[in-house]
Structures are given as C-alpha cells and as structure tokens.
Amino acid sequence: MSYECFDVEIADKVAHLRLNRPDALNTMTPAFWRELPQIVNGIDADGSARAIVISSTGRHFSAGMDLSVFSGDGLTGGGDPDAPPVEVGRQRAQLRLTAMALQDSFTCLERTRMPVLAAIQGGCIGGAVDLVTACDMRYATADAFFCIQEINIGMTADVGTLQRLPKIIPEGVARELAYTGRRMPAARAAEVGLVNEVFATHDDLIAGTLEIAAEIATKSPLAIWGTKETVNYARDHSVADSLNYIATWQTGMFQPADMVESFAAKADKRDPDFQDLPPRPAGL
C-alpha cells in the first residue's frame, strides 16, 4: 500500500516507517495524522513485526504541524457555508474531539505491542516533539535539535509533549524548553536523557537505530510486549500498584515455552526461534 506521507518497509521482523516529504520539511498534513495510526495499528494488529523504527528524509526530521491542519473544518468549526451556523458550544466540543483525535495519532505508538524507536536528524519541531516523546527510545544525529515551537506561535502544546516530556527528562529542563521555545541541541538532549545516543551522520543514525531494533527483534516478542506494557504502566502509577500489575500480568502471560526455547538455543549455539505475537482480533 502506498501512502502520501510515509514509505513503509518490513524486513527481518523490523518495520521501518520513513517520513517522505523532505521538500516540505516533513510537516504534518491532515494525511499524516490519518496515515500514522493506520500504519502503526496495522503493524500491531498483524503481530509479525517485533520493533518499529520511525525515521525521516531530508534536512529535518519534521517541522511539525502543517498549517493546512489549522485551516481544516475540524479545527475551525467550519463546513458548508450554506449550512445553518453551528452553535458555539458545539464548535468547542468539535475542537476538543479534534485535539483528542490528534493526540490518539501519537498515543498509538505507546499502545502498540512493539517498541518504537525514533531516528531524528535536523529539526524536531513542534508536533514532531509530540511524536518522538511517545516513542520508546530516541536516537539523533549530531546536528539534531528539539524545539517546543508552540509557545513561539502563541499557543500551548496540546498533543502530548507537556504530558510526556517531563517524565523523560528533568521537569525543570522540560519547563524551560516549554516556556522559552528554545532549541535543545542533540548533545544536550543526550545529556538530559531525551536521546539514547548521538550519531555523526544520518546514514550512521539509520544504521545504528535499525541495528538496535534488529537486536530487540531477536528477543521473545511476548516478553518484550510485557516489558513495554509494564514500563508504561509503572510510569503513571505507584510502585505498589505497578508491582501488583506485573504480578497479575505474569499470571496470565508468563508461560515457559519461550524460556525453554531460549535455553535450548543457547545450548545448541543457535538463534532462538520464537513464535510471532498473535494477530489482534479484527476491530480491536
């Protein structure tokens, strides 16, 4: 299937999504917001991929939200000019639904059963920060920078950055970025823990990130799913609640087959051969 904003390739259990509008700085058009969850949810539903890499093309990872999104009916409350005027309360309700739909386009990255790795070059601006903070890990080129651009255009970021970033880096650092709109260079992003590793070039970045994804893909996909689920839960709950959650998860999910295969593979000096995750039931 072809997409307007992405190229998609799945090889050796790793799904690679590339933003493919470099001449437009990979801005996030209405098609982007439709396509990303469609692609990610499809990969998750199939269950055969074991890691997802999101990378980009051109000078910049993404310049964020495209202005065409702000002029769409969903944000303006507009529509047929001959239709009766929409009552203000309903316009505001529609705006809230639109914001929540945009949020869900990135929340799907957290919900998917596979780890999601972001490979970031150049500018990661505005909505692009929302995107990468919803990923499991982030990697960057030496020339990359991060900017919470919304404050520079007179609005509050509302698609996930303010909710996720303070749980990735120190809160004071996140607040400084959010209040000032300054650019954080890759070296500083690595220093505060926003990115896991900085690579010299874009080619090195892609190769290095795919290598990490490939290593993840060799592990039990059921154990990886449980690990992601548990880390996400622990982020938003107390230690006591999280311990209770993993005990309950293990009661249902922990079965010896993958451990047996791991030990057998080690004894036989071969790579383990794990079953894929089961496909999600249709419609879920």
N, C-alpha and C positions, 0 to 999 in steps of 0.2 A: 504494500500500500504506500502511496506517495503522500507527502504532507507539504503544506505551504511553508512551515517554519522549521521543520526538523528533517534530518536524514537519520534513519534508524537501521542499525545493523546488529544482528545477534550471532555471535561466534564463540564457540568453546564455552558455552554457558554464561557468557557476559553480554549484556545488552548495552550498546553504545548509542546514545542519543546526541546528535550534533545540531546546535542551532545553526541555521544555514542561510541567514540573511546578512552577510557581513557588510554589504554596501549600505544597509540601513542601520548599522551598528547593532543588529540583532535585537531591535526594540520589540516589545511585547505587544503585538497587534491582537485584535479580537480572535483571530485564528489561533494564535499562540495559546491563549487561555482555554480554547476548546481542545486543541490537539494534545497538549502536555498530559492532562489527566486521562485522555483517551488512550494514549500510548502506554503510560505507566500502568494504568488499571488493566490494560490488555496483557501486558507482560506479567503482571501479578496473577491475573486470572489463569493464564496458561500454565504457570508454575515451573517451566523448564529452565528459565534463566536463573542464575544464582547471585548475580550482582548487576547493578546498573551504573553506568558512567554517563554523566552529562557533561559534554564539552561544547566548545563553540568554534567559530571561524572568524578570521579577520583580525583587526587590531584589538577589538574589545570583546569581552565575554558578552556583555549586554548593557545597553544604555538605559534599560528599564522600560517602564510603561510607555507605549506608543500613544501619541496624542489622539489617535483615532478612537481609542477606548473611552476617553473622556467625552468625546462628541457623540458616542453611541446612545441609543434610546435608553439603555439600561441605566446609564449614569445621569442623564439629563431629565428623565421622565417624559421625554418627547415621544413622538409617534406620528400618527396620521394627523396632518394639520386640520383636516375637516372633521375629525372626531370631537366629541364634547370634551371640554377641559377636564383634566384629571384633578381630583381634589387633593389638596396639599398633603394631607396625612398619607394618602395612598402613594403619592410621589415619593415621600420619605421612606415609606415601607419598601417600595421598589428599590430605592437606593441601598437600603440595608441588605436586601436579598442579593443585590448585585455584588456588594462588598463581600458577603459571605460566600458567594459562588467563586469569586476571585481567590479568596483565602483557601477554599477547598481545592483549587487547582494545584496548590503547593502542599497542602496537608496530605494529599495522596502520596507524596514522597515519604512521609512518615508512616502512613498506613501500609504501604506495600511491604510484602514479606521479605523482600531482598534489600540488602544495604544499597544505598545510593551514594555515589562518590561524585563530587563536583570538581571539574578541572577548569581553572579560571585563569584567563590571560587578559592583560589590559584592564579596562574599566569594568568593574562590577558595581553598577549604579542603580539606586532606587529599587525598583521591583526585583532586580537581579539579586540584591542582598536578601530580600524576602525568600527568593528561590533557594539560594545556597545555604541559608540558615536552616531550611527544612531538610537538607540532606544530612546523611550520617557523618560524612567526612568531607573536608575541603582541601584542595591542593592548588597551588598557584605558581605562576611564573614570577620571576624577579621584578618584572615591570608591572605587575598587577596592583590595583588599588581598589578600595572599597569605600563607597560613599552613600550615606543615607540622604539621598537627594531631596526627599520630600520636604524637609524643613527649609530648603533653599528656594522652594517654589510656593511656600506659604501653606503647607498642609501637614497633617500628622500622618506618618506612615501607618497603614492600616491593613496590610496583607500578611503580617507575621513577623517582621523584623523586630518590633518592640517587644513582642512576646517571647521570641526565641533567642535573640542575640544576648540578652543579659544572663541567660542560662548556659551560654557557651563561653563568654569572656567575662572578666570582672564587671560588675554592674556600673561602677563609676566610669569605666572606659566606654561602655555602651552608651551611657547617658551623654558623655562628652561628644561622641560621634552623632548622636541623635539631636542634640541641642545646637551643635555648631555646623553640621553639614560638611565638616572637613573630610578630606581624603585620608584614609589609612593605607599606607604602602604595605606591600607584601611582607617586608621584613618585620614591621611592627605587628602585622596580623599574625605572623608565626610566633612572635614573642609573647603575645597575649593568648594564644591558643585558638585563634579563629581558623587558621590553616594548619594542617599537619606537617606540610613540607613545602619548600620553595624550590622550584626548578629553574635552571638558567634560561631555557628556551621553551617555546611552545611545543616543539617536537619532543623534547625531553619530558615535558609535563604530560603529554598524552601517553607516551610510552610508559612512564612511571606509574601513572594512575591506572592504566589498563593492567599493568603488572600486579598491582595491589589487588585489583578486582579479580584477576585470574587466581591469585592465591586464595582469596575468600571463596571462590567457586570450587576449590578442592575440598572444602570442609563440608560436613553434613549440613545440607540445606535446612533440615528440621531444627538442628541445634542453632544454626545462625538465626533462623526466624525467632526461636525462643529467646535468644540473646538480645536481638533488636527489640522485641516486644517488651522484655524485662527492663532494659535500659531506658526505653521511652517511658515506661510506667514509673520507674524509680525517679525520673527527673521531676515528675509532677506530684509525687506522693511521699509520705513519710517513710523512714527506714522500716518501721514496723509494718506498715501497710504493704510495702514492697516485698518484704520477706514472706508475708502471708501470700502475696500474689504468686511469687515464684514457686512456693510450695504447692499451691493449687495447680499452677501450670504444669509442673513436673508430674504431678499425679496423673494428669491426662495425657501429656505429650511424651514423657520420657519412657522410651521403650529400648530394649537392649540391642536391637538389630544394627544400628549404626555404630555403636561401640564395638560390637563383635566384628563388624567389617573393618573398623579402624585397626583393631589389634591383629586381625588376620592379614591385612595388607602390610602392616609393619613387619610381621613375621615372615611374609612371603617376599619382602623387599619390592613391593609394587605400590602403585597409587590406589587408594580406596575407590570403590565404585558404589556411590550412594544413589538411591532412588531419588527422582525429582520430587518436588513438592506436589501434592495432589492439586489438580485444577480447582479453582473456586467454582462452586455451583453457579449455574447461569443466573444472572440477575443480581448476584450478591457482590 
